[in-house]
Structure formats: C-alpha cells, structure tokens
Amino acid sequence: MPQLDTSTWFITIVSMIITLFIVFQLKISKHNFPKDPESKYTKSPTITTPWEKKWTKIYSPLSLPLQ
C-alpha cells in the first residue's frame, strides 16, 4: 500500500485560504453599502400642563406629623 504524500498540503491549504480571502475582498469592495443614516431633527410638540407651571410638594404619609 503506497504512502500518502502530504508534503504539498500546507502550501495548498495556505494558497486556498489566501485566494478565498482575495475573492471575498473583491466581492465586498464591489458591493454598494448604504450611507450612514442621518438623524432628522423632528420638533416634538410642547404641551404645557397646569402642573408644570407651578411647584407642588408631594407629602409622604410617613413624613406627616403624628396625630
């Protein structure tokens, strides 16, 4: 039974990986990616509520004086 010659496997595998890398780089470089999305400034409607105009204090039941 003859022995399998594996002396050329390393260069074959390395050249295959390099070739695949180059092919994928070329494919990716030809692809047109969309530009970065720019945020559109949208003015949110300002609705004034009565409680925004005056300062109110909220009393916690535990902070009230004992009766």
Phi, psi and omega in degrees: 000125184286153179278142180279126181276113182250014184290335183262001183295320184298310181293328178293314181293316181296316179293326177294317180295318179296318179297317178298319178300314181295318180297315180293324177296320179293321178294319182289324182292336179274352181279135179268108178275147177290153179289165179297134180291133179264135181284130178271131181282115178249126181279119180281140180291132180264117180249119180270134179248157184299327184281350176280339184278333183233154181274131178236147179250132179259123181265129175277141180301332181282340181271351179288151179294150178290146181258000000 
